[in-house]
Amino acid sequence: MEHQPPRPGGRVTLEVVDGIAEIVLDRPSAHNALTVTMIGELAAAVDAVRRDDDVRAVVLRGAGGRAFSAGGDLGELIPRLTAGELEVLIPDPTRRFFSDLYVPVIAAVEGICVAGGLEILLGTDIRIASTTATFGLPEVRWGLVPGGGSHVRLFQQVGWAPAMQMLLTGESIDASHAHRIGLVGELVEPEKVVERAWEVARQVARNAPVAVRTAKEIAVRAWSNEARFALETDLNRRVLATDDAREGPAAFTERRAPHYRNR
C-alpha cells in the first residue's frame, strides 16, 4: 500500500512492508491531534489490515517524534460531540479503537500521549515508549470525560487505584510511572523507539500467524467488553449535553481558567 500525498489538517497513512503494516498518525504541527477526517482514516486503515491476511503485525506511531497523539482536535471534534454527533468518534457504541482487530498492534510512543491519544494506546497490545514520554487523561479538567474506552480498558490494564487517579485528577504521569503501573511494557531512549517497535513487530511476525491472531482473539473476547463500552457511550452523552462540556474546551482554547456551573 502506497503513501498518499500530504493534506492540510493531517492524515493517517498505512503502508505494508514484509507482512508488517505501519500506521502513522501524521499531524506533527498539532502533536498529531486527530481531526474527524483522521479518525475516519484510522478506521479505514484498521479495516484494510483486517481484510489483509498477509499482515501479521501492526506498528502504530505518531509522526514528528514529539508526540504519539494529543487526542482529538478540540476546535473541530469537541463542538461536534457536544452538538450530539458522538458517532463521529464512536460509530458503534460496543466497539473502541482496535477492539475487533486480532492482528497484534505494537505502539511506538514518543513524547505526548494524552486524552484520545492514550485511548488509542489502550487498544494496542505491545507498547514501546520513550523514556521522555508523558501520559494522561485530562478530560475532567475541561468539563469532559474520556469516551474512547478508558473507563473500561484502563482499569483492566493498570488496576483501580492508578486508573482512578488518572481519571479523576486529570494529571499526567511520566514514562517511568507508566512503566511501573504496566501502562507500557518497555522503555527505551527516544531515538530507539520506532526501531525497537519494528524489531518487536518482526519477532511477532515470525510466529505462526493463525496461532498469534487466535491468542489475541481469545484474550480480547474473554473480556466481553461490548456491554461496558456501550455503558460508557450512554453516560458520555450525559456529560456532552452539559454547559460545562462546552465551557471547558472554550477555556482551554482561550487559555483561561474554566468557570463550571455544574449543569
Contacts in CASP RR format, 6 or more apart in sequence:
PFRMAT RR
TARGET T0000
AUTHOR 0000-0000-0000
METHOD contacts of the structure
MODEL  1
MEHQPPRPGGRVTLEVVDGIAEIVLDRPSAHNALTVTMIGELAAAVDAVR
RDDDVRAVVLRGAGGRAFSAGGDLGELIPRLTAGELEVLIPDPTRRFFSD
LYVPVIAAVEGICVAGGLEILLGTDIRIASTTATFGLPEVRWGLVPGGGS
HVRLFQQVGWAPAMQMLLTGESIDASHAHRIGLVGELVEPEKVVERAWEV
ARQVARNAPVAVRTAKEIAVRAWSNEARFALETDLNRRVLATDDAREGPA
AFTERRAPHYRNR
1 14 0 8 1.000
1 15 0 8 1.000
1 16 0 8 1.000
1 21 0 8 1.000
1 48 0 8 1.000
2 15 0 8 1.000
3 13 0 8 1.000
3 15 0 8 1.000
4 11 0 8 1.000
4 13 0 8 1.000
6 26 0 8 1.000
9 27 0 8 1.000
9 30 0 8 1.000
9 35 0 8 1.000
9 37 0 8 1.000
9 38 0 8 1.000
10 26 0 8 1.000
10 27 0 8 1.000
10 30 0 8 1.000
10 35 0 8 1.000
10 37 0 8 1.000
10 38 0 8 1.000
11 26 0 8 1.000
11 27 0 8 1.000
11 37 0 8 1.000
11 38 0 8 1.000
11 41 0 8 1.000
12 23 0 8 1.000
12 24 0 8 1.000
12 25 0 8 1.000
12 26 0 8 1.000
12 38 0 8 1.000
12 40 0 8 1.000
12 41 0 8 1.000
12 42 0 8 1.000
12 44 0 8 1.000
12 45 0 8 1.000
13 22 0 8 1.000
13 23 0 8 1.000
13 24 0 8 1.000
13 26 0 8 1.000
13 45 0 8 1.000
14 21 0 8 1.000
14 22 0 8 1.000
14 23 0 8 1.000
14 24 0 8 1.000
14 45 0 8 1.000
14 48 0 8 1.000
14 49 0 8 1.000
15 21 0 8 1.000
15 22 0 8 1.000
16 22 0 8 1.000
16 52 0 8 1.000
16 54 0 8 1.000
16 55 0 8 1.000
18 205 0 8 1.000
19 54 0 8 1.000
19 55 0 8 1.000
19 56 0 8 1.000
19 57 0 8 1.000
19 205 0 8 1.000
20 55 0 8 1.000
20 56 0 8 1.000
20 57 0 8 1.000
20 58 0 8 1.000
20 59 0 8 1.000
20 198 0 8 1.000
20 201 0 8 1.000
20 202 0 8 1.000
20 205 0 8 1.000
21 45 0 8 1.000
21 48 0 8 1.000
21 49 0 8 1.000
21 52 0 8 1.000
21 55 0 8 1.000
21 57 0 8 1.000
21 58 0 8 1.000
21 59 0 8 1.000
21 103 0 8 1.000
22 58 0 8 1.000
22 59 0 8 1.000
22 60 0 8 1.000
22 61 0 8 1.000
23 42 0 8 1.000
23 45 0 8 1.000
23 46 0 8 1.000
23 49 0 8 1.000
23 58 0 8 1.000
23 59 0 8 1.000
23 60 0 8 1.000
23 61 0 8 1.000
24 61 0 8 1.000
24 62 0 8 1.000
24 63 0 8 1.000
25 32 0 8 1.000
25 34 0 8 1.000
25 38 0 8 1.000
25 42 0 8 1.000
25 60 0 8 1.000
25 61 0 8 1.000
25 62 0 8 1.000
25 63 0 8 1.000
25 68 0 8 1.000
25 69 0 8 1.000
25 120 0 8 1.000
26 32 0 8 1.000
26 62 0 8 1.000
26 63 0 8 1.000
27 33 0 8 1.000
27 34 0 8 1.000
27 35 0 8 1.000
27 38 0 8 1.000
27 63 0 8 1.000
28 62 0 8 1.000
28 63 0 8 1.000
28 64 0 8 1.000
28 65 0 8 1.000
28 66 0 8 1.000
28 67 0 8 1.000
30 70 0 8 1.000
30 73 0 8 1.000
31 66 0 8 1.000
31 67 0 8 1.000
31 69 0 8 1.000
31 70 0 8 1.000
31 112 0 8 1.000
32 62 0 8 1.000
32 63 0 8 1.000
32 64 0 8 1.000
32 67 0 8 1.000
32 68 0 8 1.000
32 69 0 8 1.000
32 70 0 8 1.000
32 71 0 8 1.000
33 69 0 8 1.000
33 70 0 8 1.000
33 71 0 8 1.000
33 72 0 8 1.000
33 73 0 8 1.000
33 74 0 8 1.000
34 42 0 8 1.000
34 69 0 8 1.000
34 71 0 8 1.000
34 72 0 8 1.000
34 73 0 8 1.000
34 77 0 8 1.000
34 116 0 8 1.000
34 117 0 8 1.000
35 72 0 8 1.000
35 73 0 8 1.000
35 76 0 8 1.000
35 77 0 8 1.000
36 73 0 8 1.000
36 76 0 8 1.000
36 77 0 8 1.000
36 80 0 8 1.000
36 88 0 8 1.000
39 72 0 8 1.000
39 77 0 8 1.000
39 88 0 8 1.000
39 89 0 8 1.000
42 97 0 8 1.000
42 120 0 8 1.000
43 91 0 8 1.000
46 98 0 8 1.000
46 101 0 8 1.000
49 55 0 8 1.000
49 58 0 8 1.000
49 101 0 8 1.000
49 103 0 8 1.000
50 100 0 8 1.000
50 101 0 8 1.000
50 103 0 8 1.000
53 209 0 8 1.000
55 103 0 8 1.000
56 103 0 8 1.000
56 104 0 8 1.000
56 204 0 8 1.000
56 205 0 8 1.000
56 207 0 8 1.000
56 209 0 8 1.000
56 212 0 8 1.000
57 103 0 8 1.000
57 104 0 8 1.000
57 105 0 8 1.000
57 106 0 8 1.000
57 201 0 8 1.000
57 202 0 8 1.000
57 204 0 8 1.000
57 205 0 8 1.000
58 101 0 8 1.000
58 103 0 8 1.000
58 104 0 8 1.000
58 105 0 8 1.000
58 106 0 8 1.000
58 201 0 8 1.000
59 106 0 8 1.000
59 108 0 8 1.000
59 194 0 8 1.000
59 197 0 8 1.000
59 198 0 8 1.000
59 201 0 8 1.000
60 105 0 8 1.000
60 106 0 8 1.000
60 107 0 8 1.000
60 108 0 8 1.000
60 120 0 8 1.000
60 124 0 8 1.000
61 68 0 8 1.000
61 107 0 8 1.000
61 108 0 8 1.000
61 109 0 8 1.000
61 110 0 8 1.000
61 193 0 8 1.000
61 194 0 8 1.000
61 197 0 8 1.000
62 68 0 8 1.000
62 69 0 8 1.000
62 108 0 8 1.000
62 110 0 8 1.000
64 110 0 8 1.000
65 110 0 8 1.000
65 111 0 8 1.000
65 190 0 8 1.000
66 110 0 8 1.000
66 111 0 8 1.000
66 112 0 8 1.000
67 110 0 8 1.000
67 111 0 8 1.000
67 112 0 8 1.000
67 113 0 8 1.000
68 107 0 8 1.000
68 108 0 8 1.000
68 109 0 8 1.000
68 110 0 8 1.000
68 111 0 8 1.000
68 112 0 8 1.000
68 113 0 8 1.000
68 117 0 8 1.000
68 120 0 8 1.000
68 121 0 8 1.000
68 133 0 8 1.000
69 112 0 8 1.000
69 113 0 8 1.000
69 114 0 8 1.000
69 116 0 8 1.000
69 117 0 8 1.000
69 120 0 8 1.000
70 112 0 8 1.000
70 114 0 8 1.000
70 115 0 8 1.000
70 117 0 8 1.000
71 114 0 8 1.000
71 115 0 8 1.000
71 116 0 8 1.000
71 117 0 8 1.000
71 118 0 8 1.000
71 119 0 8 1.000
71 120 0 8 1.000
72 78 0 8 1.000
72 115 0 8 1.000
72 116 0 8 1.000
72 117 0 8 1.000
74 249 0 8 1.000
74 252 0 8 1.000
74 253 0 8 1.000
75 249 0 8 1.000
75 253 0 8 1.000
77 88 0 8 1.000
77 89 0 8 1.000
78 144 0 8 1.000
78 245 0 8 1.000
78 249 0 8 1.000
79 249 0 8 1.000
80 88 0 8 1.000
81 88 0 8 1.000
81 89 0 8 1.000
81 240 0 8 1.000
82 240 0 8 1.000
82 241 0 8 1.000
82 245 0 8 1.000
82 246 0 8 1.000
82 249 0 8 1.000
84 237 0 8 1.000
84 240 0 8 1.000
84 241 0 8 1.000
86 233 0 8 1.000
86 236 0 8 1.000
86 237 0 8 1.000
86 240 0 8 1.000
89 147 0 8 1.000
89 148 0 8 1.000
90 96 0 8 1.000
90 147 0 8 1.000
90 148 0 8 1.000
90 233 0 8 1.000
93 229 0 8 1.000
93 230 0 8 1.000
93 233 0 8 1.000
93 234 0 8 1.000
94 226 0 8 1.000
94 227 0 8 1.000
94 229 0 8 1.000
94 230 0 8 1.000
95 226 0 8 1.000
95 229 0 8 1.000
96 119 0 8 1.000
96 122 0 8 1.000
96 123 0 8 1.000
96 148 0 8 1.000
96 149 0 8 1.000
96 152 0 8 1.000
96 153 0 8 1.000
96 225 0 8 1.000
96 229 0 8 1.000
97 119 0 8 1.000
97 120 0 8 1.000
97 122 0 8 1.000
97 123 0 8 1.000
97 148 0 8 1.000
97 149 0 8 1.000
98 105 0 8 1.000
98 120 0 8 1.000
98 123 0 8 1.000
98 124 0 8 1.000
99 123 0 8 1.000
99 220 0 8 1.000
99 225 0 8 1.000
99 229 0 8 1.000
100 220 0 8 1.000
102 213 0 8 1.000
102 214 0 8 1.000
102 216 0 8 1.000
102 217 0 8 1.000
102 220 0 8 1.000
103 213 0 8 1.000
103 216 0 8 1.000
104 125 0 8 1.000
104 126 0 8 1.000
104 201 0 8 1.000
104 204 0 8 1.000
104 212 0 8 1.000
104 213 0 8 1.000
104 216 0 8 1.000
105 123 0 8 1.000
105 124 0 8 1.000
105 125 0 8 1.000
105 126 0 8 1.000
106 124 0 8 1.000
106 125 0 8 1.000
106 126 0 8 1.000
106 127 0 8 1.000
106 128 0 8 1.000
106 197 0 8 1.000
106 200 0 8 1.000
106 201 0 8 1.000
106 204 0 8 1.000
107 121 0 8 1.000
107 124 0 8 1.000
107 126 0 8 1.000
107 127 0 8 1.000
107 128 0 8 1.000
107 129 0 8 1.000
107 197 0 8 1.000
108 128 0 8 1.000
108 193 0 8 1.000
108 194 0 8 1.000
108 196 0 8 1.000
108 197 0 8 1.000
109 121 0 8 1.000
109 127 0 8 1.000
109 128 0 8 1.000
109 129 0 8 1.000
109 130 0 8 1.000
109 133 0 8 1.000
109 184 0 8 1.000
109 193 0 8 1.000
110 129 0 8 1.000
110 130 0 8 1.000
110 133 0 8 1.000
110 190 0 8 1.000
110 193 0 8 1.000
110 194 0 8 1.000
111 130 0 8 1.000
111 132 0 8 1.000
111 133 0 8 1.000
111 134 0 8 1.000
111 190 0 8 1.000
112 133 0 8 1.000
112 134 0 8 1.000
113 121 0 8 1.000
113 129 0 8 1.000
113 133 0 8 1.000
113 134 0 8 1.000
113 135 0 8 1.000
113 136 0 8 1.000
114 134 0 8 1.000
114 135 0 8 1.000
114 136 0 8 1.000
114 137 0 8 1.000
114 138 0 8 1.000
114 172 0 8 1.000
115 136 0 8 1.000
115 137 0 8 1.000
115 138 0 8 1.000
115 139 0 8 1.000
115 146 0 8 1.000
116 146 0 8 1.000
116 148 0 8 1.000
118 135 0 8 1.000
118 136 0 8 1.000
118 137 0 8 1.000
118 146 0 8 1.000
118 150 0 8 1.000
119 137 0 8 1.000
119 146 0 8 1.000
119 147 0 8 1.000
119 148 0 8 1.000
119 149 0 8 1.000
119 150 0 8 1.000
119 153 0 8 1.000
121 127 0 8 1.000
121 135 0 8 1.000
121 183 0 8 1.000
122 149 0 8 1.000
122 150 0 8 1.000
122 153 0 8 1.000
122 154 0 8 1.000
122 157 0 8 1.000
123 153 0 8 1.000
125 216 0 8 1.000
126 185 0 8 1.000
126 200 0 8 1.000
126 204 0 8 1.000
127 183 0 8 1.000
127 184 0 8 1.000
127 185 0 8 1.000
127 186 0 8 1.000
128 184 0 8 1.000
128 185 0 8 1.000
128 186 0 8 1.000
128 188 0 8 1.000
128 193 0 8 1.000
128 196 0 8 1.000
128 197 0 8 1.000
128 200 0 8 1.000
129 175 0 8 1.000
129 178 0 8 1.000
129 179 0 8 1.000
129 184 0 8 1.000
129 185 0 8 1.000
129 186 0 8 1.000
129 187 0 8 1.000
129 188 0 8 1.000
129 193 0 8 1.000
130 175 0 8 1.000
130 187 0 8 1.000
130 188 0 8 1.000
130 189 0 8 1.000
130 190 0 8 1.000
130 193 0 8 1.000
131 175 0 8 1.000
131 176 0 8 1.000
131 187 0 8 1.000
131 188 0 8 1.000
131 189 0 8 1.000
131 190 0 8 1.000
132 175 0 8 1.000
132 190 0 8 1.000
133 174 0 8 1.000
133 175 0 8 1.000
133 178 0 8 1.000
133 184 0 8 1.000
134 172 0 8 1.000
134 173 0 8 1.000
134 174 0 8 1.000
134 175 0 8 1.000
135 166 0 8 1.000
135 172 0 8 1.000
135 173 0 8 1.000
135 174 0 8 1.000
135 175 0 8 1.000
135 178 0 8 1.000
135 183 0 8 1.000
135 184 0 8 1.000
136 166 0 8 1.000
136 170 0 8 1.000
136 171 0 8 1.000
136 172 0 8 1.000
136 173 0 8 1.000
137 146 0 8 1.000
137 150 0 8 1.000
137 154 0 8 1.000
137 166 0 8 1.000
137 167 0 8 1.000
137 170 0 8 1.000
138 170 0 8 1.000
138 171 0 8 1.000
138 172 0 8 1.000
139 145 0 8 1.000
139 146 0 8 1.000
139 147 0 8 1.000
139 170 0 8 1.000
140 167 0 8 1.000
140 168 0 8 1.000
140 169 0 8 1.000
140 170 0 8 1.000
141 170 0 8 1.000
141 258 0 8 1.000
142 248 0 8 1.000
142 249 0 8 1.000
142 251 0 8 1.000
142 252 0 8 1.000
142 258 0 8 1.000
143 239 0 8 1.000
143 242 0 8 1.000
143 244 0 8 1.000
143 245 0 8 1.000
143 247 0 8 1.000
143 248 0 8 1.000
143 249 0 8 1.000
143 258 0 8 1.000
143 260 0 8 1.000
144 239 0 8 1.000
144 240 0 8 1.000
144 245 0 8 1.000
144 248 0 8 1.000
144 249 0 8 1.000
145 151 0 8 1.000
145 235 0 8 1.000
145 236 0 8 1.000
145 239 0 8 1.000
146 167 0 8 1.000
147 232 0 8 1.000
147 233 0 8 1.000
147 236 0 8 1.000
148 232 0 8 1.000
149 229 0 8 1.000
149 232 0 8 1.000
150 167 0 8 1.000
151 167 0 8 1.000
151 228 0 8 1.000
151 232 0 8 1.000
152 225 0 8 1.000
152 228 0 8 1.000
152 229 0 8 1.000
152 232 0 8 1.000
153 225 0 8 1.000
154 163 0 8 1.000
154 166 0 8 1.000
154 167 0 8 1.000
155 163 0 8 1.000
156 223 0 8 1.000
157 182 0 8 1.000
157 183 0 8 1.000
158 181 0 8 1.000
158 182 0 8 1.000
158 183 0 8 1.000
159 181 0 8 1.000
162 181 0 8 1.000
162 183 0 8 1.000
165 171 0 8 1.000
166 173 0 8 1.000
173 181 0 8 1.000
173 183 0 8 1.000
175 184 0 8 1.000
175 187 0 8 1.000
176 187 0 8 1.000
178 184 0 8 1.000
179 185 0 8 1.000
179 186 0 8 1.000
179 187 0 8 1.000
186 196 0 8 1.000
188 196 0 8 1.000
204 212 0 8 1.000
239 245 0 8 1.000
242 263 0 8 1.000
243 261 0 8 1.000
243 263 0 8 1.000
244 258 0 8 1.000
244 260 0 8 1.000
244 261 0 8 1.000
244 262 0 8 1.000
244 263 0 8 1.000
247 258 0 8 1.000
247 259 0 8 1.000
247 260 0 8 1.000
247 261 0 8 1.000
248 258 0 8 1.000
248 260 0 8 1.000
250 258 0 8 1.000
251 257 0 8 1.000
251 258 0 8 1.000
251 259 0 8 1.000
252 258 0 8 1.000
END
